[in-house]
Structures are given as structure tokens and as C-alpha cells.
Amino acid sequence: MQQIARMGRMGIAFTQSLGQSALLLWMALTAPPDRMSREFRRLVTQLYFIGVNSVLIVMLSGLFIGMVLALQGHTVLSRFGAVEALGQLVSLTLLRELGPVVAGLLYAGRAGSAITAELGFMKATEQLSALEMMGVDPLAHVLRPRFLAGLISMPILAQIFNAIAIISAWVVSTELLGIDSGSFWANMQQVVDFREDVVNGMIKALVFGIVITWVALYQGYTAAPNTEGINRSTTRSVVISSLSVLALDFILTALMFGD
Amino acid sequence: MQQKLIEISVGLLMLAGIAAVTFLALQVSARGFSQNQAGYNVAAFFTNAAGLTDKAKVSLAGVTIGRVESIEIIPATMKAKVAMKINSDVNYLSNDSTAVIQTSGVLGEKYVAIYPGSADESLEPGAEIHDTQSSMIFEDMIGKLVTNLAAQD
């Protein structure tokens, strides 16, 4: 009986926080807009903190993942005498799955945690209440630009990741593994479709960007206003958003490439 | 100054994003664009189109001149109708051309090869090719080989 009650409590708490976070996001997005130039300036600032600051880690990861994919793919394909297919293996893996997912996980760790910690700290030091006292809506001024910046940054980061990874895979294939450069690209171009693979990958990245930023904002906004609370919220933000990315990836793949 | 720096780096991020997508569009997925080329439709009827897929190549003398648009079954004749889009600059195919489903390499993908005939009139848009040769089925081939070898003994 105790156990069933506990499960019920968890279910209610989960539904409650889902509803609360949806309401929070809705209110942040529909809050009356400021002057266009100010909204834009705030967005650009957040794009810098969220997007630009994540570029380096995304590029470095792309570099290494592309090289590893080429090496690993070569080991398997050479067993079947099909090393020429390395280009298509690498590009499809990256564009459809690895690009959006790994960029999403990196983004959750790099930017999502930062958003939560920042908001939690703003709450703990009562900056959010101070804004409210001054008649400034913290939802519109603090949450909205961060959400929009996250939503814009993710597809860009994912495609930068893909481009770097494919180029690094090409370098490893031609320089290290001795695959002909022409057949590497030609094989790739034969199977990759812009609408089917590149655009679908971008849609995935966009969805991940929305979910990660949403989780990060909600966790930060509802953090307990003390050191431990911020700590716990930041951890939870990364864990929840990473798991959501992986689970959503399965659903999106089934919808996009399922049949 | 601080704001300026932020704006510049955000601009660079946007540019990098655009460059990445352009690279992916042009270098990685050249196929998405060649499809939009102007062309005319030709249909070919095969008794067996096994292994042929949408967007497969249509080639003339080894050069790609179009793509397969769709494959469907014609209930009346129980043949596969393969609708192809041929690039509009290839307007010199004679109307008694034959279409053959071939495989690139041993295990490669299937494509439609067009063999030109000798008639003076050329294929019109919407023309139909009935003189065709179907997919080679690997199992059938092995089967024939085995019976031939057995017959020789």
C-alpha cells in the first residue's frame, strides 16, 4: 500500500512539474514584448553566452568523433572488402544520429548547466524578485532570450559538428587509411539526401535545443534558493535533459526514418 | 566595446552555421539538388523490378541522365511500371530504345540502363518503353548455372 501511494505521489509530482514548466515557458514566450532593439540586444547577448561559448567544445568533439568513426568503420568494412562505403557510413551516422545527439549532450553539459546555475544563483541572491519589484517581468527579460537563444543555437551547433566530423573523417580516410578521396565523396553523395538527412537532422537538433533549454530554465527557476539547491538543480538539469535527448532521439528516428 | 565583441562573435557563429549547412548541402548531399533539374517523364514496364528503388540512377552509356521517380505495379498486366525523369537536355533518345535493369558491381545498387535503338523519331515526354529486360535475380542465375552444369554431365 505504501509503495503504491509513493508511486502515485511521484506520478502526481511529475505531472505537476510538467504542467508548471509548460506554463512557465508559455508565460515567458507570450509576455508583452519590449522595444524590438532591446529584445534583439538581449537575444544576441544570450546567443553569445549559450551558442558561441559552446562552439569550441562542439568543434573539438566533432573532430575526434569523425576520426574515430572513420577508423572504426574502416575496421568493420575492410572485413567485407567494402572500404569505399566508408563515406556513406560516416555521413549517414553523423547527419541522422550522432550529430544532433552528441551536440545535444554537449550543449546540455556546457550551456544547459550554465543556464540552470545562473538562474538558480539569480534566485538565491533575490535578483529575480528585485526585477519584479522594479516592475520588470523576469520571465520576459531573463527566460525568453535564453530560450530563444538555445533554440537558435542548437541546429547551428549540430551542423558545425557534422561538417567538422565529416571533414576530419575524410582526412583520416584519405591520409591514414588510403581510401581514394573521389570515391569517398562520390559514395557519400549517392546516398545522402538533403531533405531526408540534413534537414531531418536539423529538425532533431531544434527539438533537442527546445527541450534542453526548457528543462534548464525550469530547473533554474524552481531551484531552492541556497547553495545546495543550486547544486541539486544543476545536476538534475543535466541528467533530465540528457535522458530526454536520448529518449526523444529514439522517437524522432522512428518517426523520420522508421519505415 | 564589450557589446561590439559579443555581436561580432555571434555574427561569426551564424556565418559558421551557414557555411556548415552549405558544405553539407553541396559537398555531402549533392543528390538533393540534381533532382530538381528540369526533365521529362518516361515510363518503362518490367516483368521484374526487384531491387530497384526510387531515385535510382538512369544511365546512358554509363553516364547518369536521370532518376527513377516511382515504381508501381500495373494490375492488368502484372508488370512493374518504373516512372523515370530524364534530364531535358537529353532529347535525342530514339523511340525504340530499350531499358535494362543492371547492377553496379557485384553487390552494388540497381540502376536502369538505356540502350539507344536506331529509329529516327526520338522519345517524347510521356513515352513508354515496352522493350525491356528485367532485374537479374541472383538465385535464378545460380539455379540456371546448376541445371546447365548438370545437363553437361
HADDOCK unambig.tbl for C-alpha pairs under 7 A between the chains (distance, minus, plus):
assign (segid A and resid 44 and name CA) (segid B and resid 7 and name CA) 6.53 0.50 0.50
assign (segid A and resid 44 and name CA) (segid B and resid 10 and name CA) 6.79 0.50 0.50
assign (segid A and resid 45 and name CA) (segid B and resid 6 and name CA) 6.54 0.50 0.50
assign (segid A and resid 47 and name CA) (segid B and resid 10 and name CA) 6.45 0.50 0.50
assign (segid A and resid 48 and name CA) (segid B and resid 6 and name CA) 6.03 0.50 0.50
assign (segid A and resid 48 and name CA) (segid B and resid 10 and name CA) 5.63 0.50 0.50
assign (segid A and resid 52 and name CA) (segid B and resid 9 and name CA) 6.82 0.50 0.50
assign (segid A and resid 52 and name CA) (segid B and resid 10 and name CA) 6.37 0.50 0.50
assign (segid A and resid 52 and name CA) (segid B and resid 13 and name CA) 6.22 0.50 0.50
assign (segid A and resid 156 and name CA) (segid B and resid 17 and name CA) 4.80 0.50 0.50
assign (segid A and resid 159 and name CA) (segid B and resid 17 and name CA) 6.61 0.50 0.50
assign (segid A and resid 159 and name CA) (segid B and resid 20 and name CA) 5.80 0.50 0.50
assign (segid A and resid 159 and name CA) (segid B and resid 21 and name CA) 6.28 0.50 0.50
assign (segid A and resid 160 and name CA) (segid B and resid 16 and name CA) 6.95 0.50 0.50
assign (segid A and resid 160 and name CA) (segid B and resid 17 and name CA) 5.98 0.50 0.50
assign (segid A and resid 160 and name CA) (segid B and resid 20 and name CA) 5.29 0.50 0.50
assign (segid A and resid 163 and name CA) (segid B and resid 20 and name CA) 5.51 0.50 0.50
assign (segid A and resid 163 and name CA) (segid B and resid 23 and name CA) 6.98 0.50 0.50
assign (segid A and resid 163 and name CA) (segid B and resid 24 and name CA) 6.58 0.50 0.50
assign (segid A and resid 185 and name CA) (segid B and resid 28 and name CA) 6.98 0.50 0.50
assign (segid A and resid 188 and name CA) (segid B and resid 28 and name CA) 6.19 0.50 0.50
assign (segid A and resid 189 and name CA) (segid B and resid 28 and name CA) 5.42 0.50 0.50
assign (segid A and resid 189 and name CA) (segid B and resid 29 and name CA) 4.88 0.50 0.50
assign (segid A and resid 189 and name CA) (segid B and resid 30 and name CA) 5.42 0.50 0.50
assign (segid A and resid 189 and name CA) (segid B and resid 31 and name CA) 6.01 0.50 0.50
assign (segid A and resid 190 and name CA) (segid B and resid 31 and name CA) 6.51 0.50 0.50
assign (segid A and resid 192 and name CA) (segid B and resid 28 and name CA) 6.73 0.50 0.50
assign (segid A and resid 192 and name CA) (segid B and resid 29 and name CA) 4.83 0.50 0.50
assign (segid A and resid 192 and name CA) (segid B and resid 31 and name CA) 6.87 0.50 0.50
assign (segid A and resid 193 and name CA) (segid B and resid 29 and name CA) 5.29 0.50 0.50
assign (segid A and resid 193 and name CA) (segid B and resid 31 and name CA) 5.83 0.50 0.50
assign (segid A and resid 193 and name CA) (segid B and resid 32 and name CA) 5.05 0.50 0.50
assign (segid A and resid 194 and name CA) (segid B and resid 25 and name CA) 6.07 0.50 0.50
assign (segid A and resid 194 and name CA) (segid B and resid 29 and name CA) 5.42 0.50 0.50
assign (segid A and resid 194 and name CA) (segid B and resid 32 and name CA) 4.87 0.50 0.50
assign (segid A and resid 195 and name CA) (segid B and resid 32 and name CA) 6.73 0.50 0.50
